Amino acid sequence: MQSLTITLYPTSISPPSLDLFPLRQITASVLYPPTAGYNRRGMASRGDSASFKSLAARQTSISSDDDGYCTLVDFAGNGGGGRQGTTVGDDLVVLLYHLQHACKRIASLVASPFNSSLGKLSVNSSSGSDRDAPKPLDIVSNDIILSSLRNSGKVAVMASEEDDTPTWIKDDGPYVVVVDPLDGSRNIDASIPTGTIFGIYSRLVELDHLPVEEKAELNSLQRGNRLVASGYVLYSSATILCVTLGSGTHAFTLDHSTGEFVLTHQNIKIPTRGQIYSVNDARYFDWPEGLRKYIDTVRQGKGQNPKKYSARYICSLVADLHRTLLYGGVAMNPRDHLRLVYEGNPLAFLVEQAGGKASDGKREILSIQPVKLHQRLPLFLGSVEDVTELESYGDVQQTVNPGYEV
């Protein structure tokens, strides 16, 4: 097993220690905060660096030890929820470690009392050079993620919703990362939940001979059914990282007392049918007949489910999907608005791994071949029976788009 080195970030937020602590010790640290001079035992030196999987092996069972808990790195090192004996690979574990650290920094930024003024700044500020110009939260979040991916040494290219073109990082990086750095950032002033969405592909080595710009774009335009991992981070009353490594969908909650993402929802299974639909129904009169008929039917309790459906709409994609994963139902945007590469594919993979269904109203999301980096499409995510019933109404994709301002 090769030895892996953890990059130390020059930020005020230190990466978490990889040591595991029993649950009773976590509880004690919350009830009795450490006194001045307290210092958790960490890795003493670079010479003590070891395989992430070796560190993870200290916890022999994810679910059988009632006195312990499982961190994200621990979980991935033990196979990522797959069958016993399956492996994720050190490279992916290292990548996840750096990605989760970036999301902790973003969580801190989003919760900062200074983010309101930052969010209102213009990217095209005329004061000073572009380098010195203040950046809004989504651009800062993008820079944080890019920096973490560079430091991981495991990423060939990053494609971001905030960039016109992908960023080539390292020729021999084994992975390609697509990301929406801060979804729902316009809601921050109102303290409405926001999120980060990411997808991870393997680098297409058969494209290595192509020019950098060309191979960067083609690597980023892979079908969703080629995803190795995907997930989102919800920044709300709790910071929750929900991820799939191809063996189920699992959620980890950030424990602020330790700085660790701790496994709190193992092997999430979305109900086969829910009782909630999530959509901006102020646009009802712009919808096609099939979608209006579906919504009218289910909220009257006249659909395949005899119970009346309720509407729940946050206007934050990550938050609406997180609720749908736990409670069932369908979350949707029926117009060509959400991006296939950065939002549609990663979330579709996550939903399908939880036993749900992802569609554009006619086709499975993961079967669609992207042709442009910022390609948009309608998106319907949720319980298998709910999404299937919605599709049966035929005309559910909104083609009228008057250019909403909000």
LOSE-293864 format. One record per residue (C-alpha): residue number from 1; residue in three letters; x, y, z. Coordinates in steps of 0.25 Angstrom, whole numbers, plus 2048, in hexadecimal, padded with zeros to 3 digits. Each point is the difference from the previous one (the first is absolute). Layout:
# residues N
- NUM / Ala / X / Y / Z
...
This chain:
# residues 406
- 1 / Met / 800 / 800 / 800
- 2 / Gln / 806 / 80D / 7FC
- 3 / Ser / 802 / 80B / 80A
- 4 / Leu / 7F7 / 80D / 7FE
- 5 / Thr / 803 / 80E / 804
- 6 / Ile / 7F6 / 80A / 805
- 7 / Thr / 801 / 80E / 7FB
- 8 / Leu / 800 / 80A / 80B
- 9 / Tyr / 7F7 / 80C / 7FC
- 10 / Pro / 805 / 80E / 803
- 11 / Thr / 7F2 / 805 / 806
- 12 / Ser / 7FB / 803 / 80D
- 13 / Ile / 7F7 / 7F3 / 7FF
- 14 / Ser / 809 / 7F4 / 803
- 15 / Pro / 7FD / 7F3 / 7F9
- 16 / Pro / 7FA / 7F6 / 80A
- 17 / Ser / 809 / 7F6 / 807
- 18 / Leu / 7FE / 7F2 / 7FA
- 19 / Asp / 800 / 7F9 / 80E
- 20 / Leu / 7F3 / 7F9 / 804
- 21 / Phe / 7F9 / 804 / 80D
- 22 / Pro / 7F6 / 7F7 / 807
- 23 / Leu / 7F2 / 806 / 800
- 24 / Arg / 800 / 802 / 80F
- 25 / Gln / 80C / 809 / 7FF
- 26 / Ile / 7F9 / 808 / 7F6
- 27 / Thr / 7F5 / 802 / 809
- 28 / Ala / 809 / 804 / 80B
- 29 / Ser / 807 / 80A / 7F8
- 30 / Val / 7F2 / 807 / 7FD
- 31 / Leu / 7FC / 800 / 80E
- 32 / Tyr / 80D / 803 / 806
- 33 / Pro / 808 / 809 / 7F6
- 34 / Pro / 80F / 7FE / 800
- 35 / Thr / 808 / 80A / 809
- 36 / Ala / 80B / 809 / 7FB
- 37 / Gly / 80C / 7F8 / 7FC
- 38 / Tyr / 7F8 / 7F4 / 7FB
- 39 / Asn / 806 / 7F9 / 7F4
- 40 / Arg / 7FB / 7F4 / 7F9
- 41 / Arg / 80B / 7F6 / 7FC
- 42 / Gly / 802 / 800 / 7F1
- 43 / Met / 80A / 7FB / 7F7
- 44 / Ala / 80D / 803 / 806
- 45 / Ser / 808 / 802 / 7F3
- 46 / Arg / 800 / 7FE / 7F1
- 47 / Gly / 808 / 7F3 / 803
- 48 / Asp / 7F4 / 7FB / 807
- 49 / Ser / 7F7 / 802 / 7F4
- 50 / Ala / 7F8 / 7F3 / 7FD
- 51 / Ser / 7F6 / 7FB / 7F6
- 52 / Phe / 7F2 / 806 / 802
- 53 / Lys / 7FB / 7F2 / 800
- 54 / Ser / 809 / 7FC / 80A
- 55 / Leu / 7FB / 80B / 809
- 56 / Ala / 7F2 / 7FC / 7FD
- 57 / Ala / 803 / 7F2 / 804
- 58 / Arg / 801 / 804 / 80E
- 59 / Gln / 7F1 / 7FF / 800
- 60 / Thr / 7FD / 7F2 / 7FD
- 61 / Ser / 7F1 / 801 / 7FD
- 62 / Ile / 7F8 / 80C / 7FC
- 63 / Ser / 7F3 / 7FC / 807
- 64 / Ser / 803 / 7F6 / 80A
- 65 / Asp / 808 / 808 / 80A
- 66 / Asp / 7F6 / 808 / 808
- 67 / Asp / 80A / 808 / 807
- 68 / Gly / 807 / 805 / 7F4
- 69 / Tyr / 7FD / 809 / 7F4
- 70 / Cys / 804 / 800 / 7F2
- 71 / Thr / 806 / 80C / 7F8
- 72 / Leu / 7FF / 802 / 7F1
- 73 / Val / 80F / 7FD / 7FE
- 74 / Asp / 7FE / 7F3 / 809
- 75 / Phe / 7F3 / 7FC / 7F8
- 76 / Ala / 807 / 802 / 7F2
- 77 / Gly / 80C / 7F9 / 805
- 78 / Asn / 7F8 / 7F4 / 804
- 79 / Gly / 7FA / 7FE / 7F2
- 80 / Gly / 7F5 / 80C / 800
- 81 / Gly / 7F4 / 7F7 / 803
- 82 / Gly / 803 / 7F5 / 7F7
- 83 / Arg / 801 / 7F1 / 803
- 84 / Gln / 80A / 7FB / 809
- 85 / Gly / 80D / 7FF / 7F9
- 86 / Thr / 7FD / 80B / 7F6
- 87 / Thr / 80A / 80C / 7FF
- 88 / Val / 7FF / 80E / 7FC
- 89 / Gly / 80E / 803 / 7FD
- 90 / Asp / 80A / 809 / 807
- 91 / Asp / 7FF / 80B / 7F5
- 92 / Leu / 7F1 / 802 / 802
- 93 / Val / 801 / 800 / 80F
- 94 / Val / 80B / 80B / 7FF
- 95 / Leu / 7F7 / 808 / 7F7
- 96 / Leu / 7F4 / 7FF / 809
- 97 / Tyr / 809 / 805 / 80C
- 98 / His / 804 / 80C / 7F8
- 99 / Leu / 7F2 / 803 / 7FB
- 100 / Gln / 7F9 / 7FF / 80D
- 101 / His / 80B / 809 / 806
- 102 / Ala / 7FC / 80A / 7F5
- 103 / Cys / 7F1 / 7FF / 804
- 104 / Lys / 803 / 802 / 80F
- 105 / Arg / 807 / 80E / 7FC
- 106 / Ile / 7F4 / 803 / 7F7
- 107 / Ala / 7F7 / 7FD / 80C
- 108 / Ser / 807 / 809 / 809
- 109 / Leu / 800 / 80B / 7F5
- 110 / Val / 7F1 / 7FF / 7FE
- 111 / Ala / 7FE / 801 / 80F
- 112 / Ser / 809 / 80C / 802
- 113 / Pro / 7F9 / 80D / 804
- 114 / Phe / 808 / 807 / 7F5
- 115 / Asn / 7FA / 7F8 / 7F4
- 116 / Ser / 7F4 / 809 / 7FE
- 117 / Ser / 809 / 80B / 7FA
- 118 / Leu / 809 / 7F7 / 7F9
- 119 / Gly / 7F4 / 7F9 / 7F9
- 120 / Lys / 7FC / 80E / 7FA
- 121 / Leu / 80D / 803 / 7FA
- 122 / Ser / 801 / 800 / 7F1
- 123 / Val / 80A / 7F7 / 7F9
- 124 / Asn / 803 / 80B / 7F6
- 125 / Ser / 804 / 80A / 80A
- 126 / Ser / 807 / 80C / 7FB
- 127 / Ser / 808 / 803 / 80C
- 128 / Gly / 80F / 7FB / 7FD
- 129 / Ser / 804 / 7F4 / 7F8
- 130 / Asp / 7F8 / 7F4 / 7FE
- 131 / Arg / 809 / 7F9 / 80A
- 132 / Asp / 7FE / 80A / 80B
- 133 / Ala / 7F1 / 801 / 7FE
- 134 / Pro / 7F7 / 7FA / 80B
- 135 / Lys / 7F9 / 7F3 / 7FC
- 136 / Pro / 7F2 / 7FC / 803
- 137 / Leu / 7FD / 7F3 / 808
- 138 / Asp / 7FE / 7F7 / 7F4
- 139 / Ile / 80E / 804 / 7FA
- 140 / Val / 807 / 7FF / 80D
- 141 / Ser / 7FA / 7F2 / 802
- 142 / Asn / 805 / 7FC / 7F2
- 143 / Asp / 80E / 805 / 803
- 144 / Ile / 800 / 7F8 / 80D
- 145 / Ile / 7FC / 7F3 / 7F9
- 146 / Leu / 80A / 802 / 7F5
- 147 / Ser / 80B / 802 / 80A
- 148 / Ser / 7FC / 7F4 / 808
- 149 / Leu / 800 / 7F7 / 7F3
- 150 / Arg / 80D / 805 / 7FC
- 151 / Asn / 806 / 7FD / 80E
- 152 / Ser / 7FA / 7F2 / 7FF
- 153 / Gly / 809 / 7FC / 7F4
- 154 / Lys / 7F5 / 7F7 / 7FC
- 155 / Val / 7F8 / 808 / 7F6
- 156 / Ala / 803 / 802 / 7F1
- 157 / Val / 7F5 / 80A / 7FD
- 158 / Met / 7F6 / 808 / 807
- 159 / Ala / 7F3 / 805 / 7F9
- 160 / Ser / 7F8 / 80A / 807
- 161 / Glu / 7F3 / 807 / 7FE
- 162 / Glu / 807 / 80D / 803
- 163 / Asp / 80A / 7FF / 7F5
- 164 / Asp / 7FE / 800 / 7F1
- 165 / Thr / 80A / 7F5 / 7FE
- 166 / Pro / 806 / 7F5 / 808
- 167 / Thr / 80D / 802 / 808
- 168 / Trp / 80B / 7F6 / 7FD
- 169 / Ile / 808 / 7FD / 80C
- 170 / Lys / 809 / 7F4 / 7FF
- 171 / Asp / 803 / 7F7 / 7F4
- 172 / Asp / 801 / 7F3 / 808
- 173 / Gly / 7F4 / 803 / 80A
- 174 / Pro / 7F7 / 7F4 / 800
- 175 / Tyr / 7F3 / 808 / 802
- 176 / Val / 7F7 / 80A / 7F9
- 177 / Val / 7F8 / 809 / 809
- 178 / Val / 7F3 / 808 / 7FC
- 179 / Val / 7FA / 809 / 80A
- 180 / Asp / 7F6 / 80B / 803
- 181 / Pro / 808 / 807 / 80C
- 182 / Leu / 7F4 / 807 / 806
- 183 / Asp / 7F2 / 7FD / 7FC
- 184 / Gly / 7F6 / 809 / 804
- 185 / Ser / 809 / 80B / 804
- 186 / Arg / 7F6 / 80B / 7FD
- 187 / Asn / 7F8 / 7FB / 80D
- 188 / Ile / 80C / 803 / 809
- 189 / Asp / 7FB / 80D / 805
- 190 / Ala / 7F3 / 7FA / 805
- 191 / Ser / 808 / 7F4 / 807
- 192 / Ile / 7F9 / 7F6 / 7F7
- 193 / Pro / 808 / 7F3 / 7FE
- 194 / Thr / 80A / 7FF / 7F5
- 195 / Gly / 809 / 7F5 / 7FB
- 196 / Thr / 80C / 7FB / 7F8
- 197 / Ile / 7FE / 7F5 / 7F5
- 198 / Phe / 80B / 7F7 / 7FB
- 199 / Gly / 802 / 7F5 / 7F7
- 200 / Ile / 80D / 7F7 / 7FE
- 201 / Tyr / 804 / 7F9 / 7F3
- 202 / Ser / 80C / 7F8 / 7FC
- 203 / Arg / 809 / 807 / 7F7
- 204 / Leu / 7FF / 7FB / 7F1
- 205 / Val / 80E / 7FB / 7FE
- 206 / Glu / 7FD / 7FE / 7F1
- 207 / Leu / 7FF / 80F / 7FF
- 208 / Asp / 80E / 803 / 805
- 209 / His / 806 / 803 / 7F3
- 210 / Leu / 7F6 / 80B / 7FD
- 211 / Pro / 803 / 80F / 802
- 212 / Val / 7FD / 804 / 80E
- 213 / Glu / 7F4 / 809 / 7FD
- 214 / Glu / 7FA / 7F4 / 7F8
- 215 / Lys / 802 / 7F5 / 80A
- 216 / Ala / 7FC / 809 / 80C
- 217 / Glu / 7F2 / 802 / 7F9
- 218 / Leu / 7FE / 7F2 / 7FB
- 219 / Asn / 804 / 7FA / 80E
- 220 / Ser / 7F6 / 809 / 806
- 221 / Leu / 7F5 / 7FC / 7F6
- 222 / Gln / 7FE / 7F2 / 805
- 223 / Arg / 7F3 / 7F9 / 801
- 224 / Gly / 7FA / 800 / 80E
- 225 / Asn / 800 / 7F1 / 800
- 226 / Arg / 810 / 800 / 800
- 227 / Leu / 800 / 807 / 80E
- 228 / Val / 809 / 7FA / 80A
- 229 / Ala / 7FA / 809 / 80C
- 230 / Ser / 7F7 / 80C / 802
- 231 / Gly / 7FA / 807 / 80B
- 232 / Tyr / 7FC / 80E / 806
- 233 / Val / 803 / 807 / 80D
- 234 / Leu / 7F4 / 807 / 806
- 235 / Tyr / 803 / 80D / 808
- 236 / Ser / 7F4 / 802 / 809
- 237 / Ser / 7FD / 7FE / 80F
- 238 / Ala / 80A / 7F5 / 7FF
- 239 / Thr / 80B / 7FE / 7F5
- 240 / Ile / 7FD / 7F2 / 7FA
- 241 / Leu / 808 / 7F9 / 7F5
- 242 / Cys / 7F8 / 7F6 / 7F8
- 243 / Val / 808 / 7F7 / 7F7
- 244 / Thr / 800 / 7F4 / 7F8
- 245 / Leu / 80D / 7F8 / 7FC
- 246 / Gly / 7F7 / 7F6 / 7F7
- 247 / Ser / 7FB / 7F8 / 80C
- 248 / Gly / 7F4 / 807 / 806
- 249 / Thr / 7FE / 80E / 804
- 250 / His / 805 / 805 / 80E
- 251 / Ala / 800 / 80D / 808
- 252 / Phe / 80A / 805 / 80A
- 253 / Thr / 7FE / 80C / 809
- 254 / Leu / 80B / 809 / 804
- 255 / Asp / 803 / 7FF / 80F
- 256 / His / 805 / 80E / 804
- 257 / Ser / 806 / 7FB / 80C
- 258 / Thr / 80A / 7F7 / 7F9
- 259 / Gly / 800 / 806 / 7F2
- 260 / Glu / 7FC / 7F2 / 7FA
- 261 / Phe / 7F5 / 7FC / 7F6
- 262 / Val / 7F9 / 7F5 / 808
- 263 / Leu / 7F7 / 7F5 / 7FA
- 264 / Thr / 7F2 / 803 / 804
- 265 / His / 7F8 / 7FA / 7F5
- 266 / Gln / 805 / 7F3 / 7FA
- 267 / Asn / 7FA / 7FA / 7F4
- 268 / Ile / 7F5 / 80A / 7FE
- 269 / Lys / 7F4 / 7FA / 7F8
- 270 / Ile / 7F6 / 80A / 7FB
- 271 / Pro / 7F2 / 7FB / 802
- 272 / Thr / 7FA / 7FA / 7F3
- 273 / Arg / 7F5 / 80B / 801
- 274 / Gly / 7FF / 80D / 808
- 275 / Gln / 7F5 / 80A / 803
- 276 / Ile / 808 / 80D / 7FC
- 277 / Tyr / 802 / 807 / 7F3
- 278 / Ser / 80B / 80B / 7FF
- 279 / Val / 7FF / 80A / 7F5
- 280 / Asn / 7FD / 80F / 7FE
- 281 / Asp / 7F2 / 7FF / 7FD
- 282 / Ala / 7FF / 80F / 7FF
- 283 / Arg / 804 / 7FD / 7F1
- 284 / Tyr / 7F3 / 7F7 / 7FF
- 285 / Phe / 7FB / 807 / 7F4
- 286 / Asp / 80D / 7FF / 7F8
- 287 / Trp / 7FF / 7F1 / 802
- 288 / Pro / 7FC / 7F6 / 7F5
- 289 / Glu / 7F3 / 7F9 / 802
- 290 / Gly / 805 / 7F3 / 804
- 291 / Leu / 808 / 806 / 80C
- 292 / Arg / 7F4 / 808 / 804
- 293 / Lys / 7F7 / 7F4 / 800
- 294 / Tyr / 80A / 7F8 / 808
- 295 / Ile / 801 / 80B / 80B
- 296 / Asp / 7F1 / 802 / 801
- 297 / Thr / 7FE / 7F1 / 801
- 298 / Val / 80A / 7FD / 80B
- 299 / Arg / 7FC / 80B / 809
- 300 / Gln / 7F2 / 7FC / 7FF
- 301 / Gly / 803 / 7F2 / 804
- 302 / Lys / 7FB / 7FB / 7F3
- 303 / Gly / 80D / 7FA / 7FB
- 304 / Gln / 806 / 7F2 / 802
- 305 / Asn / 802 / 804 / 80E
- 306 / Pro / 7F2 / 803 / 806
- 307 / Lys / 807 / 809 / 80A
- 308 / Lys / 800 / 80F / 7FD
- 309 / Tyr / 80E / 805 / 7FE
- 310 / Ser / 806 / 80C / 806
- 311 / Ala / 809 / 80B / 7FA
- 312 / Arg / 80E / 803 / 806
- 313 / Tyr / 809 / 809 / 7F8
- 314 / Ile / 80C / 807 / 805
- 315 / Cys / 806 / 804 / 7F3
- 316 / Ser / 80D / 7FA / 804
- 317 / Leu / 803 / 7F3 / 7F8
- 318 / Val / 809 / 7F9 / 80A
- 319 / Ala / 7F6 / 803 / 80B
- 320 / Asp / 7F4 / 7FC / 7F8
- 321 / Leu / 807 / 7F3 / 7FC
- 322 / His / 805 / 7FD / 80E
- 323 / Arg / 7F1 / 800 / 805
- 324 / Thr / 7FC / 7F8 / 7F5
- 325 / Leu / 80A / 7F5 / 802
- 326 / Leu / 7FC / 7FF / 80F
- 327 / Tyr / 7F0 / 801 / 7FE
- 328 / Gly / 7FE / 7FC / 7F2
- 329 / Gly / 7F8 / 807 / 7F5
- 330 / Val / 805 / 808 / 7F4
- 331 / Ala / 809 / 80D / 7FF
- 332 / Met / 800 / 806 / 7F2
- 333 / Asn / 803 / 80C / 7F7
- 334 / Pro / 7F8 / 7FE / 7F4
- 335 / Arg / 807 / 80A / 7F7
- 336 / Asp / 80E / 800 / 7F9
- 337 / His / 807 / 806 / 80C
- 338 / Leu / 808 / 7F6 / 808
- 339 / Arg / 80E / 7FC / 7FA
- 340 / Leu / 802 / 7F1 / 7FC
- 341 / Val / 80F / 800 / 803
- 342 / Tyr / 800 / 807 / 80D
- 343 / Glu / 7F3 / 7FD / 806
- 344 / Gly / 7F8 / 7F6 / 7F8
- 345 / Asn / 80A / 7F4 / 7FF
- 346 / Pro / 806 / 801 / 80E
- 347 / Leu / 7F2 / 801 / 807
- 348 / Ala / 7FA / 7F5 / 7F7
- 349 / Phe / 80B / 7F6 / 804
- 350 / Leu / 7FE / 803 / 80E
- 351 / Val / 7F0 / 7FE / 7FF
- 352 / Glu / 801 / 7F3 / 7F8
- 353 / Gln / 80A / 7FB / 80B
- 354 / Ala / 7F6 / 803 / 80A
- 355 / Gly / 7F5 / 7F8 / 7F8
- 356 / Gly / 7FA / 80C / 7FA
- 357 / Lys / 7FE / 805 / 7F2
- 358 / Ala / 805 / 80B / 7F8
- 359 / Ser / 7FA / 805 / 7F3
- 360 / Asp / 7FF / 80C / 7F6
- 361 / Gly / 7F2 / 7FD / 7FF
- 362 / Lys / 802 / 7F6 / 7F4
- 363 / Arg / 80E / 7FA / 802
- 364 / Glu / 809 / 7FB / 80B
- 365 / Ile / 80A / 80B / 804
- 366 / Leu / 80C / 7F6 / 801
- 367 / Ser / 7FE / 7FC / 7F1
- 368 / Ile / 801 / 80E / 7FA
- 369 / Gln / 80D / 803 / 7F9
- 370 / Pro / 804 / 80E / 803
- 371 / Val / 804 / 808 / 7F4
- 372 / Lys / 803 / 80E / 807
- 373 / Leu / 806 / 802 / 80E
- 374 / His / 7F4 / 80A / 804
- 375 / Gln / 7F5 / 7F8 / 7F9
- 376 / Arg / 7F3 / 802 / 807
- 377 / Leu / 7F4 / 7F7 / 802
- 378 / Pro / 7F3 / 7FD / 808
- 379 / Leu / 803 / 7F8 / 80C
- 380 / Phe / 7F6 / 7F6 / 808
- 381 / Leu / 806 / 7F9 / 80C
- 382 / Gly / 7FA / 7F7 / 80B
- 383 / Ser / 7F8 / 7F4 / 803
- 384 / Val / 7FF / 7F5 / 7F5
- 385 / Glu / 7F1 / 800 / 800
- 386 / Asp / 7FE / 80F / 801
- 387 / Val / 80A / 803 / 7F4
- 388 / Thr / 7FA / 7F4 / 7F8
- 389 / Glu / 7F2 / 805 / 802
- 390 / Leu / 804 / 80F / 7FC
- 391 / Glu / 806 / 7FB / 7F3
- 392 / Ser / 7F4 / 7F8 / 7FD
- 393 / Tyr / 7F9 / 80E / 7FE
- 394 / Gly / 809 / 802 / 7F3
- 395 / Asp / 801 / 80F / 7FF
- 396 / Val / 807 / 804 / 80C
- 397 / Gln / 80C / 808 / 7FB
- 398 / Gln / 7FE / 80F / 800
- 399 / Thr / 804 / 806 / 7F3
- 400 / Val / 7FA / 80E / 803
- 401 / Asn / 80B / 808 / 806
- 402 / Pro / 7FD / 80F / 802
- 403 / Gly / 80D / 803 / 807
- 404 / Tyr / 7FD / 801 / 80E
- 405 / Glu / 807 / 80A / 809
- 406 / Val / 7FF / 7F8 / 80D
